[in-house]
Amino acid sequence: MGEETLEFEESKKLFAEERERFNAEMKGLQWRVADAEQKLEEQKQLNDQKQKDWEAACARTNVEMQSQCDAIVRLSGEKTELAEEAQQARVASEKKEKEYVDRIDKLEVLVQQKVAECEAAQRLLAEKTAESQASELLAEETSADTRWLLSRGVPLLADRILNSTELATYMFELGQAGYNRGRKFGYAEGKAAAISKEKDYHFELYKEDCDGAYAAKRKAFSTLDFAVVRAAQKLSRKPDGVALLKKALGDDADAAGGAGTSQT
C-alpha cells in the first residue's frame, strides 16, 4: 500500500505540473491579448487620425468646391457679357463674332469639367468615410471576441477538458496501471519469481509487463485527444467561429449583452 500511495502522489504531482504548464500558457495568452489590445488601441488612434485627415480633406474640398462655384458664377457672368458683346459686334464684324462664340464654347466646357470634378470629389469622400467606419466596427468586434475568449472561452474549454470522458478514462487507466505495478512487485511471491527469473503462473500479473504498461500510460498523457478541443479547432476556422464556439459552450446568451461576434 505504501508504494501505491507513492504512485498516486506521483500522479497527483504530474497532474499539478500539467496544471502549472497550463497556467503558464494562460499567462502567455493574456500577454498576447494585452499586446493585441495595445495594437488595437494604436489602430483606433490611427483611424481617428485618418478620420481627422479626411475631415480636413473634406474641409479643403469644400473650400475648393466653393471656389469652383464662384468660378462658375464668374464664368457664367463672363459668358453673358461675351454673348452681349458678340451680339453688338456682329453688325460690325462677322469675324469678331465668331471669335467670341468660340470662346464661349470653351468656357462652357470648362464649367462642365469643374462640375464633374466636384461631383467626383464628393463621391470619393463618401467612399473613404464608409471604409473608415467599417474598419472601426471590425476592430471593435475583434476586441470583444478577444475579451470573451480570455474571460469565458478558455475557462469553459478548460472546464470541459477537466470533466471530459477522455480525461476521466485516462486517469482511471493510469491509476489501474499503477495499482497493478504496485501489486506485482508488492507480493513476495512475485518478487521471488522476478529475482530468480522464474515464471510463476499462479500469479497472473507476472505474465504482464506492468512497468512498461504504466510507463506507456504516463507517456500517453501528452498525446491525449479531446473531442472538445477538436471541435473548437474546427469552429475556429469558420468566419463566425467565436459565435459558434459560444453556442457550443452554452455561453451564447452573452452575445445579446454586447459581447461581440466575429463577422467577415
MODELLER restraints for C-alpha pairs under 7 A, 6 or more apart:
rsr = mdl.restraints
at = mdl.atoms
rsr.add(forms.Gaussian(group=physical.xy_distance, feature=features.Distance(at['CA:3:A'], at['CA:182:A']), mean=6.07, stdev=0.5))
rsr.add(forms.Gaussian(group=physical.xy_distance, feature=features.Distance(at['CA:4:A'], at['CA:179:A']), mean=6.10, stdev=0.5))
rsr.add(forms.Gaussian(group=physical.xy_distance, feature=features.Distance(at['CA:4:A'], at['CA:182:A']), mean=5.71, stdev=0.5))
rsr.add(forms.Gaussian(group=physical.xy_distance, feature=features.Distance(at['CA:7:A'], at['CA:178:A']), mean=6.30, stdev=0.5))
rsr.add(forms.Gaussian(group=physical.xy_distance, feature=features.Distance(at['CA:33:A'], at['CA:146:A']), mean=6.94, stdev=0.5))
rsr.add(forms.Gaussian(group=physical.xy_distance, feature=features.Distance(at['CA:37:A'], at['CA:143:A']), mean=6.86, stdev=0.5))
rsr.add(forms.Gaussian(group=physical.xy_distance, feature=features.Distance(at['CA:40:A'], at['CA:139:A']), mean=6.78, stdev=0.5))
rsr.add(forms.Gaussian(group=physical.xy_distance, feature=features.Distance(at['CA:44:A'], at['CA:136:A']), mean=6.93, stdev=0.5))
rsr.add(forms.Gaussian(group=physical.xy_distance, feature=features.Distance(at['CA:47:A'], at['CA:132:A']), mean=6.85, stdev=0.5))
rsr.add(forms.Gaussian(group=physical.xy_distance, feature=features.Distance(at['CA:58:A'], at['CA:125:A']), mean=6.99, stdev=0.5))
rsr.add(forms.Gaussian(group=physical.xy_distance, feature=features.Distance(at['CA:65:A'], at['CA:118:A']), mean=6.17, stdev=0.5))
rsr.add(forms.Gaussian(group=physical.xy_distance, feature=features.Distance(at['CA:68:A'], at['CA:114:A']), mean=6.69, stdev=0.5))
rsr.add(forms.Gaussian(group=physical.xy_distance, feature=features.Distance(at['CA:72:A'], at['CA:111:A']), mean=5.99, stdev=0.5))
rsr.add(forms.Gaussian(group=physical.xy_distance, feature=features.Distance(at['CA:75:A'], at['CA:107:A']), mean=6.92, stdev=0.5))
rsr.add(forms.Gaussian(group=physical.xy_distance, feature=features.Distance(at['CA:79:A'], at['CA:104:A']), mean=5.87, stdev=0.5))
rsr.add(forms.Gaussian(group=physical.xy_distance, feature=features.Distance(at['CA:82:A'], at['CA:100:A']), mean=6.47, stdev=0.5))
rsr.add(forms.Gaussian(group=physical.xy_distance, feature=features.Distance(at['CA:86:A'], at['CA:97:A']), mean=4.99, stdev=0.5))
rsr.add(forms.Gaussian(group=physical.xy_distance, feature=features.Distance(at['CA:86:A'], at['CA:100:A']), mean=5.90, stdev=0.5))
rsr.add(forms.Gaussian(group=physical.xy_distance, feature=features.Distance(at['CA:89:A'], at['CA:96:A']), mean=6.74, stdev=0.5))
rsr.add(forms.Gaussian(group=physical.xy_distance, feature=features.Distance(at['CA:89:A'], at['CA:97:A']), mean=6.21, stdev=0.5))
rsr.add(forms.Gaussian(group=physical.xy_distance, feature=features.Distance(at['CA:90:A'], at['CA:97:A']), mean=5.19, stdev=0.5))
rsr.add(forms.Gaussian(group=physical.xy_distance, feature=features.Distance(at['CA:141:A'], at['CA:260:A']), mean=5.30, stdev=0.5))
rsr.add(forms.Gaussian(group=physical.xy_distance, feature=features.Distance(at['CA:141:A'], at['CA:261:A']), mean=5.96, stdev=0.5))
rsr.add(forms.Gaussian(group=physical.xy_distance, feature=features.Distance(at['CA:141:A'], at['CA:262:A']), mean=6.12, stdev=0.5))
rsr.add(forms.Gaussian(group=physical.xy_distance, feature=features.Distance(at['CA:142:A'], at['CA:262:A']), mean=6.45, stdev=0.5))
rsr.add(forms.Gaussian(group=physical.xy_distance, feature=features.Distance(at['CA:144:A'], at['CA:259:A']), mean=5.63, stdev=0.5))
rsr.add(forms.Gaussian(group=physical.xy_distance, feature=features.Distance(at['CA:144:A'], at['CA:260:A']), mean=4.94, stdev=0.5))
rsr.add(forms.Gaussian(group=physical.xy_distance, feature=features.Distance(at['CA:145:A'], at['CA:242:A']), mean=6.65, stdev=0.5))
rsr.add(forms.Gaussian(group=physical.xy_distance, feature=features.Distance(at['CA:145:A'], at['CA:259:A']), mean=6.99, stdev=0.5))
rsr.add(forms.Gaussian(group=physical.xy_distance, feature=features.Distance(at['CA:145:A'], at['CA:260:A']), mean=5.76, stdev=0.5))
rsr.add(forms.Gaussian(group=physical.xy_distance, feature=features.Distance(at['CA:145:A'], at['CA:261:A']), mean=5.99, stdev=0.5))
rsr.add(forms.Gaussian(group=physical.xy_distance, feature=features.Distance(at['CA:145:A'], at['CA:262:A']), mean=6.75, stdev=0.5))
rsr.add(forms.Gaussian(group=physical.xy_distance, feature=features.Distance(at['CA:148:A'], at['CA:259:A']), mean=6.73, stdev=0.5))
rsr.add(forms.Gaussian(group=physical.xy_distance, feature=features.Distance(at['CA:156:A'], at['CA:249:A']), mean=6.94, stdev=0.5))
rsr.add(forms.Gaussian(group=physical.xy_distance, feature=features.Distance(at['CA:166:A'], at['CA:226:A']), mean=6.38, stdev=0.5))
rsr.add(forms.Gaussian(group=physical.xy_distance, feature=features.Distance(at['CA:174:A'], at['CA:214:A']), mean=6.82, stdev=0.5))
rsr.add(forms.Gaussian(group=physical.xy_distance, feature=features.Distance(at['CA:174:A'], at['CA:217:A']), mean=5.91, stdev=0.5))
rsr.add(forms.Gaussian(group=physical.xy_distance, feature=features.Distance(at['CA:174:A'], at['CA:218:A']), mean=6.83, stdev=0.5))
rsr.add(forms.Gaussian(group=physical.xy_distance, feature=features.Distance(at['CA:177:A'], at['CA:210:A']), mean=6.81, stdev=0.5))
rsr.add(forms.Gaussian(group=physical.xy_distance, feature=features.Distance(at['CA:177:A'], at['CA:213:A']), mean=6.45, stdev=0.5))
rsr.add(forms.Gaussian(group=physical.xy_distance, feature=features.Distance(at['CA:177:A'], at['CA:214:A']), mean=4.99, stdev=0.5))
rsr.add(forms.Gaussian(group=physical.xy_distance, feature=features.Distance(at['CA:178:A'], at['CA:214:A']), mean=5.87, stdev=0.5))
rsr.add(forms.Gaussian(group=physical.xy_distance, feature=features.Distance(at['CA:180:A'], at['CA:210:A']), mean=6.38, stdev=0.5))
rsr.add(forms.Gaussian(group=physical.xy_distance, feature=features.Distance(at['CA:181:A'], at['CA:210:A']), mean=4.93, stdev=0.5))
rsr.add(forms.Gaussian(group=physical.xy_distance, feature=features.Distance(at['CA:181:A'], at['CA:211:A']), mean=6.01, stdev=0.5))
rsr.add(forms.Gaussian(group=physical.xy_distance, feature=features.Distance(at['CA:184:A'], at['CA:190:A']), mean=5.93, stdev=0.5))
rsr.add(forms.Gaussian(group=physical.xy_distance, feature=features.Distance(at['CA:184:A'], at['CA:205:A']), mean=5.93, stdev=0.5))
rsr.add(forms.Gaussian(group=physical.xy_distance, feature=features.Distance(at['CA:184:A'], at['CA:206:A']), mean=6.60, stdev=0.5))
rsr.add(forms.Gaussian(group=physical.xy_distance, feature=features.Distance(at['CA:185:A'], at['CA:191:A']), mean=5.61, stdev=0.5))
rsr.add(forms.Gaussian(group=physical.xy_distance, feature=features.Distance(at['CA:190:A'], at['CA:203:A']), mean=6.91, stdev=0.5))
rsr.add(forms.Gaussian(group=physical.xy_distance, feature=features.Distance(at['CA:190:A'], at['CA:206:A']), mean=6.62, stdev=0.5))
rsr.add(forms.Gaussian(group=physical.xy_distance, feature=features.Distance(at['CA:193:A'], at['CA:199:A']), mean=6.16, stdev=0.5))
rsr.add(forms.Gaussian(group=physical.xy_distance, feature=features.Distance(at['CA:193:A'], at['CA:200:A']), mean=6.10, stdev=0.5))
rsr.add(forms.Gaussian(group=physical.xy_distance, feature=features.Distance(at['CA:200:A'], at['CA:206:A']), mean=6.79, stdev=0.5))
rsr.add(forms.Gaussian(group=physical.xy_distance, feature=features.Distance(at['CA:232:A'], at['CA:245:A']), mean=6.59, stdev=0.5))
rsr.add(forms.Gaussian(group=physical.xy_distance, feature=features.Distance(at['CA:235:A'], at['CA:241:A']), mean=4.87, stdev=0.5))
rsr.add(forms.Gaussian(group=physical.xy_distance, feature=features.Distance(at['CA:235:A'], at['CA:244:A']), mean=6.65, stdev=0.5))
rsr.add(forms.Gaussian(group=physical.xy_distance, feature=features.Distance(at['CA:235:A'], at['CA:245:A']), mean=6.48, stdev=0.5))
rsr.add(forms.Gaussian(group=physical.xy_distance, feature=features.Distance(at['CA:236:A'], at['CA:242:A']), mean=6.93, stdev=0.5))
rsr.add(forms.Gaussian(group=physical.xy_distance, feature=features.Distance(at['CA:239:A'], at['CA:262:A']), mean=6.82, stdev=0.5))
rsr.add(forms.Gaussian(group=physical.xy_distance, feature=features.Distance(at['CA:239:A'], at['CA:263:A']), mean=6.27, stdev=0.5))
rsr.add(forms.Gaussian(group=physical.xy_distance, feature=features.Distance(at['CA:239:A'], at['CA:264:A']), mean=6.05, stdev=0.5))
rsr.add(forms.Gaussian(group=physical.xy_distance, feature=features.Distance(at['CA:240:A'], at['CA:262:A']), mean=5.13, stdev=0.5))
rsr.add(forms.Gaussian(group=physical.xy_distance, feature=features.Distance(at['CA:240:A'], at['CA:263:A']), mean=5.72, stdev=0.5))
rsr.add(forms.Gaussian(group=physical.xy_distance, feature=features.Distance(at['CA:241:A'], at['CA:262:A']), mean=7.00, stdev=0.5))
rsr.add(forms.Gaussian(group=physical.xy_distance, feature=features.Distance(at['CA:242:A'], at['CA:261:A']), mean=6.23, stdev=0.5))
rsr.add(forms.Gaussian(group=physical.xy_distance, feature=features.Distance(at['CA:242:A'], at['CA:262:A']), mean=6.16, stdev=0.5))
rsr.add(forms.Gaussian(group=physical.xy_distance, feature=features.Distance(at['CA:243:A'], at['CA:252:A']), mean=7.00, stdev=0.5))
rsr.add(forms.Gaussian(group=physical.xy_distance, feature=features.Distance(at['CA:243:A'], at['CA:261:A']), mean=5.51, stdev=0.5))
rsr.add(forms.Gaussian(group=physical.xy_distance, feature=features.Distance(at['CA:243:A'], at['CA:262:A']), mean=6.83, stdev=0.5))
rsr.add(forms.Gaussian(group=physical.xy_distance, feature=features.Distance(at['CA:246:A'], at['CA:252:A']), mean=4.67, stdev=0.5))
